Amino acid sequence: VQLVESGGGLVQAGGSLRLSCAASGRTLSNYGMGWFRQAPGKGRQFVARISSSGNVRNYADSVKGRFTISRDNAKNTVYLQMNSLKPEDTAVYYCATYTGGGTIYSMAAYDYWGQGTQVTVSS
């Protein structure tokens, strides 16, 4: 299974970016998917999660109302639309497949991970 993130970059505060996570070797429609992020010197933190059907979405409080997770199962791809970006959103963003066991907010509940994509928000 391979997950490949893309869409990161440098953006000014208040701007937007859309991250993509494309999968190969696994049909994503069978799995919930999550996005995490890791800022310099900090641990990897939960950002958002979407159920296999796309009907249930969960967000960290810090991104609620600004970020939207979505999926296109026909393209085997998950997205993270990020609006009203802030400097504190600067991090490497990772997508991962949710195993269905454990809390969705914990890295332990996810098995396969992408290599990450850098998002930098300037003030």
Residue pairs with C-beta under 8 A, 6 or more apart in sequence:
1 23
1 24
1 25
1 26
1 97
1 112
2 23
2 24
2 25
2 112
3 21
3 22
3 23
3 95
3 96
3 97
3 112
3 113
3 114
4 21
4 22
4 23
4 24
4 114
4 115
5 19
5 20
5 21
5 93
5 94
5 95
5 114
5 115
5 116
5 117
6 19
6 20
6 22
6 117
7 17
7 18
7 19
7 20
7 117
8 17
8 19
8 92
8 93
8 117
8 118
8 119
8 120
9 17
9 118
9 119
9 120
10 120
10 121
10 122
11 17
11 85
11 119
11 120
11 121
11 122
12 121
12 122
13 85
13 86
13 87
13 121
13 122
13 123
14 84
14 85
15 85
15 121
16 81
16 82
16 83
16 84
16 85
17 82
17 85
17 119
18 79
18 80
18 81
18 82
19 35
19 79
19 80
19 82
19 93
19 95
19 117
19 119
20 77
20 78
20 79
21 33
21 35
21 77
21 78
21 79
21 80
21 95
21 114
22 75
22 76
22 77
23 76
23 77
23 78
23 97
24 76
26 97
26 112
27 76
28 52
28 71
28 73
28 76
28 77
28 78
28 97
29 52
29 73
29 76
30 52
31 52
31 97
31 98
31 100
32 49
32 50
32 51
32 52
32 97
32 98
32 100
32 104
33 49
33 50
33 69
33 71
33 78
33 95
33 96
33 97
33 98
34 46
34 47
34 48
34 49
34 50
34 95
34 96
34 97
34 98
34 104
34 110
35 47
35 48
35 49
35 69
35 78
35 80
35 93
35 94
35 95
35 96
36 44
36 45
36 46
36 47
36 93
36 94
36 95
36 96
36 107
36 110
37 44
37 45
37 47
37 89
37 91
37 92
37 93
37 94
37 119
38 44
38 45
38 91
38 92
38 94
38 116
39 45
39 88
39 90
39 91
40 91
42 91
44 94
44 107
45 60
46 60
46 104
46 105
46 106
47 59
47 60
47 63
47 67
47 80
47 93
48 57
48 58
48 59
48 60
48 63
48 67
48 69
48 80
49 57
49 58
49 69
49 98
49 104
50 56
50 57
50 58
50 69
50 70
50 71
50 78
51 57
54 70
54 71
54 73
57 68
57 69
58 104
59 67
59 69
60 105
62 88
63 82
63 89
66 82
66 83
66 84
66 85
67 80
67 81
67 82
67 83
68 80
68 81
68 83
69 78
69 79
69 80
69 81
70 78
70 79
70 81
71 77
71 78
71 79
72 78
72 79
78 95
80 93
80 95
82 89
82 119
85 119
85 121
86 121
87 121
87 122
87 123
88 121
89 119
89 121
90 119
90 120
90 121
91 118
91 119
92 116
92 117
92 118
92 119
93 116
93 117
93 118
93 119
94 113
94 114
94 115
94 116
95 113
95 114
96 107
96 110
96 111
96 112
96 113
96 114
97 110
97 111
97 112
98 104
98 109
98 110
99 109
99 110
99 111
100 109
101 109
102 108
102 109
103 109
